[in-house]
């Protein structure tokens, strides 16, 4: 795979991840105000968007490591802003994993996940995603 193809896949995964994260957060807000018969549908939409976002993070990790080695030959030539970005990405990954664990547990129990905790984690995940984006731009511009 060429570096251009990897870059495209990396940016596409980021777009799907952050778009899915924001859309999922909005679906959760809508579900909180929706009629009881509409909530399960919005919950399924929110769960699917979360799955897409979580898969996007996996793709970002794989393509990111591949790009770093392909473009820079390793980690040593990278600026300190890159490492700050990695801290944000690790925090995002932890939030996303926690969200997926809560969602899976709720799905197995056939109950909705804890709305307040999911909302807080979603906001944190989106914050870390935007921070990672800003630090990536600063590191590689």
N, C-alpha and C positions, 0 to 999 in steps of 0.2 A: 504494500500500500504506500502511495506517495505521501510526502509531508503535506501537500495541498489537500489531498483526500482526508488525511487525518485531521487537519485543521478544520475542514468543513464539517466533519463528523463531530468534532469537539464543540464547535460553535452551535451546531444544530442541537446537540444534547443539552447545552447550556440553555438555549432558547426554549426547548421543550420543558426542561426542568423548572426554570424560573416562571415560565408562563403557566405551567401546570400547578406550581405552588401558589401563585397568586389567584388563579382561577379556583383552586380548591378552597382557599381561604374565603373567597367571595361566595362560593356555594355553601360553605358552612354558615356564613352570616345570613344567607337567604333561608337556609333550613331552619335557623333559630326563629325566624319570623313567619315561616310557612305554615299552612294548614297541615294538620296531622297526617292526612292522606298523601301529601306531597313530600313529606320528610324522608321516607324510605328511598324514593327516587333520587332526591338530592344527595342523600347519604351514599348511594351506590356511585353516583357521579363523582362525588368527592373522593371516595375510595379509589376509583379508577385513576383519577388525576394524580392522587398520591402515589400510586403504583408507577405511573409514567415518570413522575418526578424522581422517585427512588431509583428506577432503572437508569434514568439519565445521569444520576450521580455515579453509578457504577461505570457507565460508558465514559464519563468525564475523567474518572480516575485512570482507566485503562488508556484512553487516548492521550491524556496528559502525560503520563509516564513515558509512553511511546514517543510523543513529540519532544519531550525534554531530552531524551537520549538521541533522537534523530537529529535535532537541531543543534544541541549544545554538547553532545557527547557525554553527558552526565550532569551531576548536580553542582559541581564546584564552580562553574562560571556564572551562576545565577545570582542576581542582586538580592539584598536583604528584603526588599519589598516582596519578592517572590515567596520568601519564607513567612512573611506576615500573611500573604494570601493563603498559604498552606494551612496556617492556623485557623483562618476563617473557614476554609474548606473542610478541615477536620471537624470543627464545631458544627457546620452544616450537615456533615455526614452523620454525626451523633444525633442531631435533632431528627433527621430523616429516618434513621434506624429506630429511634424511640417512637416516632409517629407510626411507622409500619408495624412495630411490635404491639402497640396499643390497638391499632386497627385490626390486626390479625386476631388478637385475643378477643376483641369484641365480636368479630365475625364468627369465631368458633363458638362463642356463647350465645350468638344470635341476639346481641344487644348492641345499641349504639356505643361508640367509644366515649370516654369522658369529654364532653364538649369544651369545658373551660380549659382543661389541660391541652387538648388538641389545638385550640385557638392560640394559646400561649406558645406552644411549640412551633406552630405554623408561622406565627409572627417572627419568632426567633430565627427559624430556618430562612425565611425570606430576607431578614436583616443580614444574616451571614452570607447569603447568596449575593446580595447587592454589595456587601463589603468585599467579598472575594472578587467580584467583577471590577470594582474600583481599584483594588490593589493590583489586579492583573493588568489593567490598562496602565497604571503607574509603573509597574515593573517592566513591562515590555514595550512601552511607547518610545 
